[in-house]
Structure formats: C-alpha cells, structure tokens
Amino acid sequence: MTVQTVNPKRRLRGKPRGRELDLGELDALRRLLGDEREQPTLRRRDLLIEHLHAIQDARGHLPLAALRALAAYMSLPMAAVYETATFYAHFDVVHDDQTAPPAVTVRVCDSLSCQLAGAAALKAELEAGFDPSEVRVVRAPCMGRCETAPVVEVGHRHLGHATSLAVEAAIDAGDLHPEPIDWPRLDAYRAAGGYALLNACRAGRVTVETLMAELEAANLRGLGGAGFPTFKKWTFVRQEPGPRYCVINADEGEPGTFKDRYYLEREPHRFLEGALVSAWAVEAEALYIYLRDEYPGLHRVLAEAIAELEAAGLIEPEHVVLRRGAGAYICGEESALIESLEGKPGKPRHRPPFVAQKGLFDRPTLVNNVETVYWIPVIHERGAAWFADQGRHGRSGLRSFSVSGRVKHPGVHLAPAGITLNELIEEYCGGMAEGHRLAGYLPGGASGGILPESKADVPLDFDTLQAEGCFIGSAALIVLSDQDDLRGVATNLLAFFADESCGQCTPCRVGSEKMLTLLERDTWDAGALERLAQVMMDASICGLGQAAPNPVRGLLKDFRGELAAQNLIIKG
C-alpha cells in the first residue's frame, strides 16, 4: 500500500497569508467609526482616507494591526489600505516591530519663505532642546502661513513668527489644538444680503445663461493657477450627460500661497454661496470640498457653516461633503485630487478623458478653486464691469497676491491685475524689509520660476510672464533680497519637488532627485541641468514634473553673475 504524504503548504491553503486579523482591533474600530455590519455605507472606498484620519487622530499614529482591521472592515485588500496610508505625509504608519511616535509632534515648515526666516536654525534648536522620546521634531512642507514665517505646528496648533520659547510654552501648556477662528455666522451673512444670488438662481430669477454671461464679461478665470475662463469650464461640464459633481479645490499647497485660507477664515459663507451656485449651474448631485489638512481650524469652521446651512434648510443634508487632504502637494492637481477624494493615493490621471468628462466616481465633474467661486456673488452684486474695469497696464480684474519674503508687510494684498512687483511692494507691502535690497522674486510660488530685479516692472497677470519663462499661477510672490543664498533657494525648491513627486512617472520621480543632486555640487553643469530640465518638461505626466525645473532655468538664465558672486562655479 502506498502512503501519501500531505504537503504542509497545501494544508494551509485556506488560511490568509500575512498577519492574522486582531479581533480586538476590529471591535475598537467599530466603536470609533460605527458598525459597518449595520451601516454598510461605511465600507465605501471613498471613505478610506477619512477613516485613516479618524484612527490617526484617536491614536496619534496608524498601527499596522489597525490597518489590517480597517482592511477587513472595508472589505479591501490590505495592500490597497497600506498603499494609501503610506502615500500621505500626515499618516504615521507604525509596523509591528516599531515604536510608536511620542505623543507630541512638532513640525517645522521648511518652505522657502520659512527658510529665509531662519527655519533651519530653529529646527536645530528645537531638536537640541527636546527629549526625542517625548517630543518628535520633524520638517514639514509649506503650511500656508508664509506671511508669519517661520511657522511651526505644535500638535495641531500653528505658531507664526515661531521661536523655541513659544514652542516650549505651547507644549508646557498643553496648547496643541487648532487656534480658534472668529468668523461671521449665517445670520450675519444673510442680514448683509448673503445667499440672495443662490436664492435667485433656484427661483429662476437668474438663469445659468445670464450668470455665465456675467462671468464672461467680468473675465473671471480660475484663480488656483491655470487661469482657465470660469464660464467655459461650466460650459464643458454642462455639455456632458448627468449625473454630475462639483468639487472645490481648497488644497493650496504651492509654497508661498495662502490666499484661500485668508478668504475662508474671513468669509466662509460667501465662499459657500459661490460654491453652491457653481454646483447649481452644472446641476451637480453633490458638492465636495477638499480642504488641505494643514488648515485644521478651518475644517471646524466649514463643518459648522455647512451645518448652519442644513439647519436653515438652504441645503439638503449631505449635499455638501467636506473632506480632508492628508499632506500631499500633488493633490492640488485636479485629477490627483479626484483620486484622493475616491480614497486612493493622489496620483494624476492620464488625460484624456478630462475630469469635466470623467471625474469623481467616473462622472463629469466641475473643479473650481476657492477664490474663483468666492468672487461669483460679488461680481453678480456689483456688476461684471466693476470687476473687469480694475487692472493696470492693459490687464483687467483683481488679483489676490500672497506676498512673503523680504518685504515690510507680507500678507494677502488685493490689487489690480497687471500691477508690477515694484508697484506692489511700494504701494501695498510698505517697501522692502529694512536692510534688504530687491534681488529677485518668484511670481508664482515654487513652480512659477524666478525673475531678477531688472524684471520687476513686468505686469503680473495671466499670459504676461510666459515670455520670461515664468507664470503667475496662484499669485504666490516670494521676494528675495541681495542677502539671500541663491543656491540655497534652488536646493530648497528642488528638494520640495523631489519630496512631493507622487513617483508615478520616471521623468519626475528620478529627474527631480537627480536635479537636486546636481544643484548640491560646488560646480553646476549648466548643459546637464538644461538637458534634464527639457526631459522633465517634455515627458512628465503632470504639471509638477513639468514645472519643477523652472526655478533652476530662471537662475541659469538671469542670475549667473549673482551666483558667481556667491562663489558658485557654473560650467557651460
């Protein structure tokens, strides 16, 4: 008789690979999120990032055991949950053999504006002053508070003009929550005529065609960076069959940009009215607001403002959906933002199709910027001519300039489109900071390029800077002086792009890291840098890789004398 042996691997075929599910973790998850067996909608894939936030907020990190429980909870592969959690900077995934981070995390902004204000020295001072087992000190990308550089986030509380003493005082006091924001409530906004446009649209007193004509006459363009005419974007989405969605991009992650935060903190209901009118115009099934996670105080403001609208009967429950980003600059790109809203890593989609055709949940989607929709009720109230008649040097409209760097009065300055940097500094910013002389400036944040002082009389607006190899983008102006290290500026910007690349395409992923390596050398090979820049611009999937070389190309074009004076050798 032949005796058959049993293959031990076959005996375990029905057993899942990897670590087994901890039922205690699953029970804890149900207490935190709700019981998915009773509420199946909690399993929706688009809620994955919200669930990850809930765990991170409750525990201060994401244990791998909790991720396994979440995968079971949502009926998702563990690989999908892990990939999403590790894609975003604000999630701290802790493996089974790792130690959880300390209860307090101090994040020091290392954007260019903060670097100019001494952030590197501040970070070193904080690292030396705290016990790493009790306080974790880490670098962080731009926090959208560049006018108060250097900026530090202690827990979830942001400190402007931060010092080590201020950080220590906040920790000692347990002051780790978002700073309170005083904002006008619904009653005050309605008493001043707020929501009159929304009511008129819904009642048929204002038609979509009339409103689109007003926006066209006002020349309102997308104010998040691309500058695409607003009425045309509405037209393209309306041409697609329903159902449709409307998404507001409140993920202003461009270093130097903070105008959206400025308007949201001061007039959230004006923004919401413009957003709701936009959703009405394209007959959207729902309105999604994607808010960057660096604005925790604003998350509370918008949640309360939306609740006010629901309580007043101005919107149906869940018609407006507020979602948190999780620390990824790439999600400012509209298709990456859509991916993130669907609970996935924020990686840009190949186009076509465009999001106006297939966006959120594969449906036609209107994506607008915060400031763009903010102006809609104002333009209707004051007239298209009022907005269009603003401007200088042949340009029309108003621009909200986020100004930081070496000026006396940094901040958001509402000024005529087409104003020059020299005019903006003298008329709105109080001049250059004491002891500093203008040397150059970034007209559109990290991706907009760098221009020298000799070109400070170029009108600042859409379509005026392209001849100089730059663009205005979201109008994030960072002003540089004769005291700034230009190679330090270049390496700061390229380090940002290398860190924020989503990694999907090789030209951006490898190119940004290679360019940073070349910039860190004592001799710059101009030919190699230009060739690499051209490959990145030609072959990258989205604007991040295409724009990343802009500051370096600007320095090579207009700042060779200044670089040589700072002992940098340029070959070629």
C-alpha positions in Angstrom: 0.0 0.0 0.0 1.3 3.5 -0.9 1.2 6.1 1.8 0.6 9.6 0.5 2.2 12.5 2.4 0.4 15.8 2.8 2.2 18.9 1.6 2.3 21.2 4.6 1.8 24.2 2.2 -1.4 22.7 0.9 -2.7 22.2 4.4 -2.6 26.0 4.9 -4.1 27.0 1.6 -7.3 28.3 3.1 -5.5 30.4 5.7 -4.8 34.0 4.7 -1.2 35.0 4.2 0.4 37.6 6.5 -0.5 38.5 10.0 -3.9 37.4 11.3 -6.6 39.9 12.0 -6.8 41.1 15.6 -10.5 40.9 16.5 -9.9 43.3 19.4 -8.7 45.9 16.9 -11.7 45.3 14.7 -14.0 45.9 17.8 -12.1 49.1 18.6 -12.5 50.3 15.0 -16.3 49.7 15.2 -16.5 51.7 18.3 -14.6 54.5 16.6 -16.2 54.6 13.2 -19.5 52.8 13.7 -20.6 49.2 13.0 -20.2 48.5 9.3 -22.5 45.5 9.6 -25.4 47.8 10.5 -24.2 50.7 8.2 -22.8 49.2 5.0 -22.1 52.7 3.6 -19.2 52.9 6.0 -17.4 50.4 3.7 -17.4 52.8 0.8 -13.9 53.1 -0.7 -14.1 56.9 -0.9 -14.2 57.0 3.0 -10.9 55.3 3.4 -8.9 58.4 3.9 -11.5 59.8 6.3 -11.3 56.5 8.3 -7.5 56.8 8.3 -7.7 60.3 9.7 -10.1 59.1 12.5 -7.6 56.4 13.6 -4.6 58.8 13.3 -6.5 61.5 15.4 -7.5 59.0 18.0 -4.2 57.1 18.4 -1.6 59.6 17.2 -0.4 57.0 14.6 -1.6 54.1 12.5 -0.6 50.7 13.9 -0.3 48.0 11.3 -2.8 46.0 13.3 -5.3 48.8 12.9 -4.7 48.9 9.2 -5.4 45.1 8.9 -8.6 45.6 10.9 -9.6 48.5 8.6 -9.0 46.3 5.5 -11.4 43.7 6.9 -13.8 46.5 8.0 -14.0 47.9 4.5 -13.6 44.6 2.6 -10.5 46.0 0.9 -7.1 44.3 0.2 -4.6 45.1 2.8 -2.3 46.3 0.0 -4.7 49.0 -1.0 -5.1 50.3 2.6 -1.3 50.2 3.2 -0.6 51.9 -0.1 -3.0 54.8 0.6 -1.9 55.2 4.2 1.8 55.4 3.3 1.3 57.8 0.3 0.3 60.7 2.5 2.7 62.6 4.8 0.2 63.1 7.6 -0.3 59.4 8.3 2.2 57.8 10.6 2.2 54.1 9.8 3.9 52.1 12.6 4.9 48.4 11.9 4.5 45.7 14.4 8.2 45.8 15.3 8.4 49.6 15.5 7.9 52.0 18.4 5.0 54.5 18.1 6.0 58.2 17.9 5.8 60.3 21.0 2.6 62.0 22.0 3.7 65.4 20.8 5.0 66.1 17.3 6.5 69.5 16.4 6.5 70.2 12.6 8.9 73.0 11.4 7.9 74.4 8.0 10.8 74.3 5.5 9.3 76.2 2.7 11.3 78.9 1.0 9.7 81.7 2.9 10.4 79.9 6.2 13.9 79.1 5.2 14.5 82.8 4.6 13.2 83.5 8.1 15.6 81.1 9.8 13.6 77.8 9.9 16.7 75.6 9.6 18.3 77.1 12.7 15.0 77.0 14.6 14.6 73.3 13.8 18.1 72.5 15.0 17.5 74.4 18.2 14.2 72.5 18.8 15.9 69.2 18.2 18.6 70.0 20.7 16.1 71.2 23.3 13.7 68.4 23.5 13.9 64.7 24.5 13.2 62.8 21.3 11.3 60.1 23.3 8.8 62.8 24.4 8.7 65.3 21.6 9.3 64.5 17.9 10.7 67.3 15.8 10.3 66.9 12.0 10.4 69.0 8.9 7.2 69.8 7.0 6.4 71.4 3.7 4.6 74.7 3.3 1.8 75.2 5.9 0.1 78.1 4.1 1.1 80.8 6.6 4.0 82.2 4.8 3.3 85.8 6.0 4.2 84.8 9.5 7.4 82.8 8.8 8.9 80.9 10.3 5.9 78.7 11.1 5.8 75.7 13.5 2.9 73.3 14.1 2.8 72.0 17.7 0.3 69.1 17.7 -2.4 70.8 15.6 -1.7 74.4 16.7 0.2 76.7 14.4 2.6 79.2 15.7 3.6 82.1 13.5 6.9 84.0 13.9 7.8 80.9 15.9 10.6 80.7 18.5 11.8 77.8 20.6 10.4 79.6 23.7 7.0 79.8 22.1 7.0 76.2 21.1 8.1 75.1 24.6 5.4 77.3 26.2 2.7 75.7 24.0 3.8 72.2 24.9 4.0 73.0 28.6 0.5 74.5 28.5 -0.8 71.5 26.5 -1.9 74.0 23.9 -2.0 71.5 21.0 -5.3 72.3 19.4 -6.1 74.5 16.4 -6.2 78.2 17.1 -9.8 79.5 17.3 -11.2 81.5 14.3 -13.7 84.2 14.8 -15.9 84.2 11.7 -19.3 85.7 10.6 -22.1 83.3 11.1 -25.0 82.6 8.8 -27.4 85.2 10.3 -24.9 88.0 9.9 -24.1 87.0 6.3 -27.8 86.8 5.4 -28.5 90.1 7.1 -26.0 91.7 4.7 -27.7 90.2 1.7 -25.9 86.9 1.6 -27.4 84.0 -0.3 -29.5 86.4 -2.4 -27.8 85.1 -5.6 -28.3 81.4 -4.6 -32.0 82.0 -3.9 -32.5 83.9 -7.2 -30.8 81.1 -9.1 -33.0 78.5 -7.5 -36.1 80.6 -8.0 -35.4 81.1 -11.7 -34.9 84.9 -11.4 -31.3 84.4 -12.5 -30.6 81.9 -15.3 -27.5 79.9 -15.9 -27.0 81.7 -19.2 -27.3 85.1 -17.6 -24.8 84.3 -14.9 -22.3 82.8 -17.4 -22.6 85.9 -19.5 -21.8 88.0 -16.4 -18.7 85.8 -15.6 -17.5 86.1 -19.2 -17.9 89.8 -19.2 -16.0 90.0 -15.9 -13.3 87.8 -17.3 -13.3 85.7 -14.2 -10.7 83.0 -14.6 -9.6 80.0 -12.5 -7.6 81.6 -9.7 -5.9 78.3 -8.5 -3.2 78.6 -11.1 -4.3 77.5 -14.6 -6.4 80.7 -15.3 -9.0 78.9 -17.4 -12.1 81.0 -18.0 -14.7 80.0 -15.5 -17.7 80.2 -17.8 -16.1 77.9 -20.3 -15.4 75.3 -17.7 -19.0 75.4 -16.7 -20.0 75.0 -20.3 -17.8 72.0 -20.9 -19.2 70.2 -17.8 -22.9 71.1 -18.7 -22.4 69.5 -22.1 -21.7 66.1 -20.6 -24.6 63.8 -19.6 -25.5 63.7 -15.9 -25.2 62.9 -13.1 -22.5 65.4 -12.4 -20.5 66.5 -9.4 -18.9 69.8 -8.3 -15.6 69.8 -6.4 -13.9 72.7 -4.8 -10.1 72.6 -4.6 -9.1 74.0 -1.3 -5.7 72.2 -1.2 -3.5 75.2 -1.9 -0.1 73.6 -1.3 2.0 75.8 -3.5 4.8 77.2 -1.4 4.1 80.9 -0.8 0.3 80.5 -1.3 -2.2 81.3 1.4 -4.9 83.4 -0.2 -7.6 80.7 0.0 -7.1 80.4 3.7 -7.3 84.2 4.0 -10.8 84.3 2.4 -12.1 81.1 4.1 -11.2 82.4 7.5 -12.9 85.8 6.9 -16.0 85.0 4.8 -16.7 81.2 4.7 -20.4 81.8 3.8 -19.5 84.0 0.8 -17.3 81.1 -0.4 -20.1 78.6 0.2 -22.6 80.6 -1.7 -20.3 80.8 -4.7 -19.6 77.1 -4.5 -23.3 76.3 -4.2 -24.1 78.5 -7.2 -21.4 76.7 -9.2 -22.9 73.3 -8.2 -26.4 74.6 -9.2 -25.0 75.8 -12.6 -23.9 72.3 -13.6 -26.8 70.6 -11.8 -24.4 68.7 -9.5 -25.6 65.8 -7.5 -23.3 66.8 -4.6 -20.7 69.4 -3.8 -17.4 68.2 -2.4 -14.9 70.5 -0.7 -11.3 69.1 -0.5 -9.6 71.1 2.3 -5.9 70.8 2.9 -5.1 69.1 6.3 -2.8 72.0 7.3 -5.9 74.0 8.0 -7.5 72.1 10.9 -9.1 75.2 12.3 -10.8 75.9 9.0 -12.1 72.4 8.9 -14.1 73.2 12.0 -15.3 76.5 10.6 -16.6 74.9 7.3 -18.2 72.0 9.1 -20.1 74.4 11.4 -21.0 76.7 8.4 -22.4 73.7 6.4 -24.4 72.6 9.5 -25.9 76.1 9.7 -27.0 75.8 6.0 -28.6 72.4 6.7 -30.4 73.6 9.8 -31.7 76.6 7.9 -33.0 74.4 5.1 -30.7 76.1 2.5 -29.2 72.7 1.5 -30.2 69.1 2.0 -28.2 67.0 4.4 -25.0 65.6 2.8 -25.4 67.7 -0.3 -22.1 69.4 0.7 -19.4 66.9 1.7 -16.3 68.2 3.5 -13.2 66.1 3.0 -9.7 66.4 4.5 -6.5 66.1 2.5 -3.6 64.3 4.1 -0.4 66.2 3.2 0.3 65.8 -0.5 1.1 68.7 -2.7 0.3 66.7 -5.8 -3.4 66.7 -4.8 -3.6 70.3 -6.0 -3.6 68.8 -9.5 -7.3 68.2 -10.2 -7.2 64.6 -11.3 -5.0 63.7 -8.4 -7.4 65.4 -6.1 -10.2 63.3 -7.6 -8.2 60.2 -6.9 -7.8 61.3 -3.3 -11.5 62.0 -2.9 -12.1 58.4 -4.0 -9.9 57.2 -1.2 -6.8 56.4 -3.2 -3.3 57.7 -3.4 -3.3 61.1 -5.1 -1.7 60.2 -8.4 -2.6 62.2 -11.5 -4.6 60.5 -14.2 -3.6 60.3 -17.8 -5.7 62.7 -20.0 -7.9 62.5 -21.9 -10.5 61.9 -20.7 -10.5 65.2 -18.7 -12.3 65.5 -15.3 -15.0 67.5 -17.0 -15.8 64.3 -18.8 -14.9 61.6 -16.3 -14.1 62.9 -12.9 -15.3 62.0 -9.5 -16.8 58.5 -9.5 -16.3 58.5 -13.2 -18.9 61.2 -13.7 -18.5 64.7 -15.3 -17.0 67.0 -12.6 -16.6 70.7 -12.3 -13.4 71.5 -10.3 -13.1 75.2 -9.2 -10.7 77.0 -6.9 -11.8 78.6 -3.6 -11.1 82.2 -4.6 -12.7 81.7 -8.0 -16.1 80.8 -6.5 -15.7 83.4 -3.8 -15.9 86.2 -6.4 -19.1 85.0 -8.0 -21.7 86.5 -5.6 -19.6 89.8 -5.5 -19.5 90.0 -9.3 -23.2 89.5 -9.6 -24.0 92.1 -6.9 -21.6 94.8 -8.1 -21.7 94.0 -11.8 -19.2 92.5 -14.3 -17.9 95.9 -15.2 -16.9 96.7 -11.7 -14.6 93.7 -11.7 -13.4 93.9 -15.2 -12.6 97.6 -15.0 -10.0 97.0 -12.3 -6.5 96.5 -13.6 -3.3 98.2 -14.8 -1.0 98.0 -17.8 -3.7 96.7 -20.1 -4.9 94.0 -17.8 -8.4 93.6 -16.2 -9.7 92.3 -12.9 -8.4 91.9 -9.4 -5.7 89.5 -8.1 -5.1 88.3 -4.6 -1.4 88.3 -4.2 0.1 86.2 -1.4 3.3 88.1 -0.6 6.1 86.7 1.6 9.8 87.1 1.9 11.8 90.3 2.2 9.1 92.9 2.4 7.9 95.0 5.4 4.3 94.0 5.2 3.8 90.4 3.9 0.3 89.1 3.6 -2.6 88.8 1.1 -2.9 92.0 -0.9 -5.9 92.5 -3.2 -4.5 94.6 -6.1 -5.3 95.4 -9.7 -4.4 92.6 -12.2 -1.3 93.7 -14.1 0.3 95.5 -11.3 4.1 95.2 -11.3 6.2 93.9 -8.4 7.8 97.3 -7.9 4.3 98.8 -7.6 3.1 96.1 -5.4 6.0 96.4 -2.9 5.8 100.1 -2.7 2.0 100.6 -2.6 0.9 97.6 -0.7 3.8 96.0 1.1 5.4 99.1 2.7 8.6 98.6 0.8 11.4 96.2 1.2 12.3 94.9 4.7 14.9 97.0 6.5 18.4 96.5 5.2 17.3 94.4 2.2 17.6 95.3 -1.5 15.4 93.6 -4.1 17.4 90.9 -6.0 14.7 88.7 -7.5 11.3 87.2 -7.0 9.1 84.1 -7.6 5.9 85.3 -9.3 4.0 82.1 -8.9 5.4 80.1 -6.0 7.9 77.3 -6.3 6.7 76.2 -9.7 6.4 79.7 -11.3 10.1 80.4 -11.9 12.4 83.1 -10.7 12.9 86.6 -12.1 15.6 89.1 -11.4 15.2 92.7 -10.0 15.6 94.0 -13.5 12.3 92.4 -14.5 10.3 93.8 -11.6 8.3 96.0 -13.9 6.7 93.2 -15.9 2.9 93.2 -15.4 1.8 90.4 -13.0 -1.1 88.6 -14.5 -2.0 85.5 -16.6 -0.3 85.5 -20.0 2.2 88.2 -19.2 5.1 86.2 -17.8 5.4 83.3 -20.3 7.9 85.3 -22.4 10.2 85.3 -19.4 9.8 81.5 -18.8 7.6 82.1 -15.8 3.9 82.2 -14.9 1.8 83.8 -12.2 -0.1 80.6 -11.1 -1.9 81.3 -7.9 -0.1 84.7 -7.5 2.2 83.5 -4.7 5.0 86.1 -4.7 8.2 85.3 -2.7 10.5 88.3 -2.6 14.3 87.7 -2.5 17.0 90.2 -1.5 20.7 90.7 -2.0 21.3 88.9 1.3 19.8 85.5 0.2 21.8 82.5 -0.9 20.6 81.7 -4.4 22.0 78.1 -4.4 20.1 77.6 -1.1 17.0 78.9 -2.8 17.4 76.4 -5.7 18.1 73.4 -3.5 15.2 74.3 -1.2 12.7 74.3 -4.2 14.1 71.2 -5.8 14.1 69.3 -2.5 10.4 70.2 -2.2 9.6 68.9 -5.7 11.7 65.7 -5.2 9.9 65.0 -1.9 6.4 65.8 -3.3 6.6 63.8 -6.5 4.0 61.1 -6.5 6.5 58.7 -8.1 4.2 57.6 -10.9 6.3 58.7 -13.8 10.1 58.3 -14.1 10.9 61.8 -15.6 9.6 63.5 -12.5 10.5 60.9 -9.8 14.1 60.4 -11.0 14.6 63.7 -12.7 13.8 65.9 -9.6 16.1 63.8 -7.4 18.9 63.9 -10.0 18.5 67.7 -10.4 18.7 68.2 -6.7 21.9 66.2 -6.6 23.4 68.3 -9.4 22.5 71.5 -7.6 24.2 70.4 -4.4 27.5 70.3 -6.1 30.0 73.2 -5.9 30.0 73.4 -9.7 26.8 73.5 -11.7 26.9 71.8 -15.1 24.5 74.1 -17.0 24.3 71.8 -20.0 23.4 68.8 -17.9 20.8 70.8 -16.0 19.2 72.1 -19.1 19.0 68.7 -20.8 17.5 67.2 -17.7 15.0 70.1 -17.4 13.9 69.5 -21.0 13.3 65.8 -20.5 11.2 66.6 -17.3 9.2 69.2 -19.1 8.6 67.1 -22.2 7.8 63.7 -20.6 6.3 64.2 -17.1 2.7 63.3 -16.7 1.5 66.4 -14.9 2.5 69.9 -14.0 4.6 69.0 -11.0 7.4 67.4 -13.1 6.9 69.9 -16.0 7.3 72.9 -13.7 9.9 71.7 -11.2 12.9 72.8 -13.4 11.5 76.4 -13.7 13.4 78.0 -10.8 16.7 76.4 -11.9 16.3 77.5 -15.5 15.5 81.0 -14.3 18.6 81.2 -12.2 20.8 79.9 -15.1 19.2 82.5 -17.4 19.2 85.6 -15.3 21.4 85.2 -12.2 24.8 83.9 -13.4 26.6 87.0 -12.1 24.9 86.8 -8.7 25.7 83.1 -8.5 29.3 83.7 -9.4 29.5 86.4 -6.7 28.3 83.7 -4.2 31.2 81.5 -5.2 29.3 79.1 -7.3 31.1 77.9 -10.4 28.8 77.4 -13.5 30.2 75.2 -16.3 28.7 75.6 -19.8 
